[in-house]
């Protein structure tokens, strides 16, 4: 059991090191990677089938402004203000660019 646990722990550490290393060389996570968390409300790849607005194909400047307004509290919301606070301005720019590229 101890050998199995050690193997799992080593694999977990290697995965974390690989992800951190890749992020450092690539300038951080991609917009697509960051946007995965948006899928629950805004639909897969920003194509909403529910009450939340679709994000796919919207101008990056519009998405960037909306996220920054949520983050600062300038734009009222029920949950987006809390979500937006978890992203840096660079993350927001990457997410906005990603969604604007989808048709």
Secondary structure, DSSP 8 states (H G I E B T S, - for coil): -HHHHHHHHHHHHHHHHHHHHHHHHHTS--HHHHHGGGHHHH-GGG--SSSS---TT--HHHHHHHHHHHHHTSS--SSHHHHHTTS-HHHHHHHHHHHHT--
